[in-house]
């Protein structure tokens, strides 16, 4: 079962949509099948992936109102391993139309049941409010990423969001946890930014991501071209920051991903008896494969999903969303280069990889 991560903060302008789009793209760049779900009526996450919201036939609005199944709203993007469910301005009226729906807070959770079996990660871009749409996202999510702009006003709204998360845990989703607090639009030249970062780390402790999203013009330019920053400029500081965030999310969920793939892996075949030198038949013990081959000790690495296997599975099962063409290779140069940036285990990575932020810097 894939993990659903909501990107939420009721304050606008803190980088929710930018984070949702670029986190989803960066997770996909590490070969993890990822779905971006845009439930913000502004549909900026949709246009940020090059999808024109006004031209889509079906969107998350039709899913929430029950007009179409979830799979019919999934669209492929130009990036391998990344699909999207677009939003639409009609979503503004969804909260009113869902008033009389039984268990209206659970609508999105029920719709995502099948998507969890298809993707490793589902990233949900929430609207800048604490209304019914955000409540649906928090009820359906396993965890929430909270972007916080490195300015004073951004701190004031955190209390309301944390109170909403507490209410959701008590009544709707007891398993909801905070994936992490992400500092965005950080300018290391400003003393105020460092003070806000120190205050956030003092309050949230190890729940604050080590990765920090610094102010970067490439991140601001990329949406106007309908691309995540990873495809717009793979070597920019913003791309390196979001790749560092994606690796941190994967690292924090290694056990989750290993358990998921272990459950899906088929049982190891039993070798036929072989005649040994003593004239007796013996069975050759099965060799470890897949995740079973990962050593019990030492640093673990995230499981790798081969694109060809995903393409073949989706082609064989047309009911799955976004079936790609078998044998299609990803546009590897830009994505593979970006996925190696800021990777301490890669000896060939560029020397100018961005270092993780620390309060002392």
Secondary structure, 3 states (H helix, E strand, C coil): CCEEEEECCCCCCCCHHHHHHHHHHHHHHCCCCEEEEECCCCCHHHHCCCCCHHHCCCCHHHHHCCCCCHHHHEEECCCCCEEEECCCHHHHHHHHHCCCCCCHHHHHHHHCHHHHHHCCEEEEECCCCCCHHHHHHHHHCCEEEEEEECCHHHHHCHHHHHHHHHHHHHHCCCCCEEEEEEEECECCCCHHHHHHHHHHHHHHHHHECCCCCECCHHHHHHHHHCCCHHHHCCCCHHHHHHHHHHHHHHHHCHHHHHHHHHHHCCCCCCCCEEECCCCCEEECCCCCCHHHHCCCCCCCCCCCCCHHHHHHHHHHCCCCCCCCCCCCCCCHHHHHHHHHCCCCCCCCCCCCCCCCCCCCC
